[in-house]
């Protein structure tokens, strides 16, 4: 990085002779140099064209070097400041270091001392810039991960919605038929006691089917909601129940039999419930895609007391994963599916979610026999 910086240095001193000497010393070494005879003029230059390094005298009339240092750091905290002081001003030099000056040098200034101070200031400047660049990189990476996570969720939501349309349509058709039947009968005149009893049964069915539709829509809305990651105490039973409820119709359409085995009273975990649900939905969808002609899907969970962790296993009887593909399954955009069945974000997203929960994903697979993905997550009991 040093090779690519055309170093710009500003020198502030109330003595013109000293400025002239500093300019000669610095320009001989290839620096671009600007000068100012007082603090306010130097601060104005910093605003208009910030230098990489500022060298300022401590004792100056009007505005001293400490005040210049404070003002410059407010303008741009990245400017490195070297203060020049006499031996009698050591207290001010220490104060300057406490205010984030990079170094101090004593008068009369020798070329050797100046070069050492400049070397330290440049190293400090470069280190600071590297840290800032790395911080920006981490921010971009976090934003990219959040975008990928949301994109994957929207893809899953689209697949869920497509199957839910059929599941909602059936009860709505029934509701409509009952309403038409009752409306037609009411127009014929007063109802008998037997007909009122029949109407009461119809209304109970309408209420039940309407509630079913409402729960389906509520589940989809909860899953689609874009919310910031929130780690709370989570009951895995509830997460698995929601996932299987959302996936049930899609499993039925694919001729896949679902079995769930989750013991009651399992230890809770610290997790983002929405992200964990997304992860399990991804694993279920992968299992469905692996069983194009139907099959069996098993979801079971157990507590590994020796490791204080919960293990959630999703097993299918599908096509399995080849040994050549296994090392690549968590890579973004890696997929063995046919076009239209995914872009390879599901497993990489699931891997990222579980990793952020301090857990891990284990996989066992045999071609044409099936695959088991196991999510291992630390429990709250293990963290006490």
Secondary structure, DSSP 8 states (H G I E B T S, - for coil): -GGG---EEEEE-S-HHHHHHHHHHHHHTT-EEEEESSHHHHHHHHHHS--SEEEEES--SSS-HHHHHHHHHHH-TTSEEEEEE-GGGHHHHHHHHHTT--EEEESS--HHHHHHHHHHHHHHHHHHHHHHHHHHHHHHHHHHHHHHHHHHHHHHHHHHHHHHHHHHHHHHHHHHHHHHHHHHHHTTS---HHHHHHHHHHHHHHHHHHHHHHHHHHHHHHHH-------EEE-HHHHHHHHHHHHHHHHHHTTEEEEEEE-SS---EEE-HHHHHHHHHHHHHHHHHT-TT-EEEEEEEEEETTTTEEEEEEEE-S----HHHHTTTTSTT---S-TTS--S-HHHHHHHHHHHTT-EEEEEEETTTEEEEEEEEEBTGGG-
